[in-house]
Amino acid sequence: MATNKQVVEAWGNGRCSSSNNLHTDGMGLYSYNLLIGYTTEQFQKVLIDYTAKGGEFVSMTTSSKHIAPAREFADVTVTPKAFKEHSWNAHNPPEVEPTLDPWTPVGS
């Protein structure tokens, strides 16, 4: 079984991997069964910030052991609110550049 760091690295490189509560098919990254990261058609890695700072805390494990190490491999981080409002998911990524609206930068 892989470590969490190995799982997020596999996600960053488009490979499958899993640990106890974190897994990836190379495209999506899941904490338990919650999608916390996905890959756009342009192969950008998008992290959904399910932390207190991101505005929607889920659990300490998701925040500190899953999302925190995934930041290193994410090209873009969006808030859960922005993700939900735009119905973004691994199969329906946004058709915008990450520097333009409607992306909501975390912490701004």
C-alpha positions in Angstrom: 0.0 0.0 0.0 1.3 3.5 -0.9 1.8 6.4 1.4 -0.4 9.5 0.9 2.6 11.4 -0.5 3.0 8.6 -3.1 -0.7 8.7 -4.0 -0.7 12.5 -4.6 2.5 12.1 -6.6 0.8 9.4 -8.7 -2.1 11.8 -9.3 0.3 14.5 -10.3 1.8 12.1 -12.9 -1.5 10.6 -14.1 -1.0 7.2 -12.5 -3.3 5.0 -10.3 -2.5 4.6 -6.7 -4.2 4.2 -3.3 -3.6 4.3 0.4 -6.0 3.6 3.3 -8.3 6.6 2.7 -6.8 8.3 -0.4 -6.9 7.1 -3.9 -6.5 8.2 -7.5 -7.2 6.8 -10.9 -4.6 9.2 -12.3 -7.3 11.8 -13.2 -9.3 12.2 -10.0 -8.0 12.4 -6.5 -10.4 11.2 -3.7 -10.3 11.6 0.0 -12.4 8.7 1.2 -15.1 9.0 -1.6 -14.9 12.8 -1.8 -13.4 14.2 -5.0 -10.7 16.6 -3.9 -8.8 16.9 -7.1 -9.2 16.4 -10.8 -7.5 16.7 -14.2 -8.7 19.0 -16.9 -8.7 18.2 -20.6 -5.6 20.3 -20.8 -4.0 18.0 -18.1 -4.0 20.7 -15.5 -4.4 19.4 -11.9 -7.1 21.2 -10.0 -7.3 20.8 -6.2 -10.6 21.5 -4.4 -9.6 23.1 -1.1 -11.8 21.3 1.5 -10.1 23.1 4.4 -11.1 25.8 6.9 -9.2 28.3 4.7 -11.1 27.1 1.7 -14.4 27.7 3.4 -15.6 24.1 3.8 -13.8 22.0 6.3 -14.5 18.3 6.0 -12.1 16.6 8.4 -8.6 16.8 9.8 -7.5 13.8 7.7 -8.8 15.3 4.5 -7.3 18.7 5.2 -3.9 17.8 6.6 -3.1 14.4 5.3 -4.8 14.5 1.8 -5.1 18.1 0.6 -1.9 19.5 2.2 0.5 17.1 0.3 -1.6 17.4 -2.9 -0.9 21.2 -3.1 2.6 20.5 -4.4 1.1 18.7 -7.5 -1.9 21.1 -8.2 -1.6 23.7 -10.9 -4.7 25.4 -9.6 -6.6 25.4 -6.3 -10.3 26.3 -6.2 -12.7 26.7 -3.3 -15.4 24.1 -2.8 -18.0 26.8 -3.3 -16.6 27.8 -6.7 -16.4 24.1 -7.7 -20.0 23.5 -6.8 -21.4 26.7 -8.2 -19.9 25.9 -11.6 -20.7 22.2 -11.5 -17.1 21.4 -12.2 -16.1 17.8 -11.9 -13.5 15.5 -13.4 -15.6 14.9 -16.5 -16.9 18.5 -16.9 -13.9 20.8 -16.3 -14.2 24.5 -16.8 -13.4 26.0 -20.2 -11.4 28.9 -18.8 -7.8 29.7 -18.1 -7.0 29.4 -14.4 -6.0 33.0 -14.1 -9.4 34.2 -15.3 -12.9 34.2 -13.7 -14.7 32.2 -12.6 -11.8 30.7 -10.7 -11.8 31.8 -7.1 -8.3 32.0 -5.7 -8.0 30.6 -2.2 -7.1 33.3 0.4 -8.0 36.3 -1.7 
